[in-house]
Amino acid sequence: MKKIITLFAFVSFLAVSSCTTSDDNFQPDNDTISEVFQLTNVNFGFNSEDGYNIYEELNPVLFNEDVILIYRKVGSISGTNSPIWEQIPRTIYNSNGEVDYDFDFSVGHFIIYARATYNLALTPEYLNNQTFRIVIVPGSPSGTAKFANNVKEDYSDYNAVIKKYNIDDSNVKELN
């Protein structure tokens, strides 16, 4: 009987001592708001280190899990004023070679790059009077990066992204 009582006391001690409060309570980030910004008729600047680029500060500052998507206006739908948006990164092939649009971002800024396999100054239509839409997307609808990493989203269709995140793109904020 002593052995059973000792065993019962030991198991009870383990059960009671392993109950703790968790300090790992996750508080989801509900502060991120999907927004759309626009750069209208901007020109790429040139520097010898990075080539052609557009550098912009980003306000509001992003959270670690958030991402931005950038779309370049490539024209308008015939007969309407509806813009056609093409997601970057993007490679354009022309008779001179290839033009690449790419970007990178941090929590406080983004840079759009234009590079080519030839002297890009020969085709200023790829450098001057460019219009870009910048869309802030939360890392995930639940506020956790884990969710975003498990689901492959298709962000190539600007209008689908606007619809999915319930963004009012009639209220686009100009950056320039």
N, C-alpha and C positions, 0 to 999 in steps of 0.2 A: 504494500500500500504506500510505503514511503517513496518508492521509486516512481509510482504513478503521480503522487502529489508533487514530487520534485520535477518530473517531466512536465506536468501541467503548469507549474509555476514558471518554468523556463520558457515554454511556448507562450504563455500569457505575457511574460516580460518582453519577448521578441515582438509580439503583436502590438503591444502598447508603445514600445519604444520606437517602432518603425513608423508610427503615425506622426507626420510633421506637416506643417503648413508649407506650401510651395512658394518659393520666392520667384518662380519662373512664370508667374501669371502674365500672359501676353495681353497687352492692351492694343487693340488694332488701331492703325493710323487712319482716322476718319477725316483728316485735315486736307488730304490731297483732293483737289478739284480738277477735273478734266477741263482744260482750257485750250483755246486756239489763239495763236498770235500770227501776225503776218508781217513780212518784209516786202514792201512794194517798190518795184522799179529800182532795185539796188544794183550796184556795180561791184564786181569782185575787185579787191585790192591785191597788189602783188608785193611780195617780199622774197628775198633770195633764199630764205630758209624753208618756207612752206609753199612757195609758189602763189597761186591765186586762191584767196580765201575771203570769207566774210566772218568776222568775229562779233558776237553780240553777248552782252550780259543778259542773264535770265532772271526775271523777277515775276513770279515768286520763285524762291529757291526750292529745288526738288528735294524729296526725301530719298534715302539710299535705294529703295526698291523701285522708284518711279523711273519712267523712261520718257524720252521725247521721240516723236516721229516727225520727219520733215518731208514735205511734198513740194515739188516744183511745178509751177503753172506752165503747161506746154501749149496752151491754146484755149479756144472756146468752142463749144458745140455750135455747129453751123446753124445760123438762124436764131440763135439765142445768145444770151450773155452769160450762160452757165460755163464756169471754168472747167478745164480738164486738168486734174492733178495727177502727177506721177511721183511715186514714192522714190526717195533716194535712200541708199546708194543706187545709182543707175549708170549704165554705160550706154553711150550713144555712138553709133557707127556712122561715119560720113566719108566722103571721098578723100579726105585728108588723113583719116585714121580713126582713133577712138577718143572720145571725151568722157571722162568719168566725173560724176558728182558724188561726193561722199561727205560725211560729217562725223564729228565726235562731240561729246557733251560731258559736263560734270554737273554737280549740283548747282553751280552758279553761272554757267555760261555754255555756249555752244559755238562751234566753228563749222562752216560749210566750206568744203574744198572743191575746186575745179582743176582737173588735171587732164593732160592729153598726151598722146603718143607723138605729137607734132607741136610746133610753136602755136600755142593757143591764141596768141595775139592776132593770128591771121584770120580768126573767126570770132570777132567781137560779139556776134549775136549769142554766143554761149556765155559771155562774161558780163554784158551790160543789160540794164533794164530787166533784171530777173525778179520774179515774184515767188516767194516761198511761204508756205503755211507750216507753222510749228505747232504740233499738238502735244500737250502734256497728258500722259496716260498714267494712272495709278499703277503701282507694281502689281496689284491684283484687286479685284472687287472686294475681297475679304480683308485687305490690308496686310496680307502676308506674302512675302516673296516666294515661299514654298509653293503656294498655289500657282503663281505665275510661271514657275519653272516646270511645272508638271503639265501645263496646257500650252500647246502650240497655237498661237493666234496668227491669223492672217491680217496683217496691217496694210496690205498693198492697195486696198480700195479705200480711198479717203472717205467717201460717203458712207461706207459700211462702218468705219471706225466712228464717225460722227454719230451714227444711229446707235451703235452698240453702247457707247458711253454717254448717250443722251446729252450730247453737247449742242448748245445753241450757237451755231456758227454764223448766225446773223449778227452776233455781237463779238466779232473778231477784234482783238486788240492790236493796233499798229505798233511795231517796234521802232520804226524809223520816222 
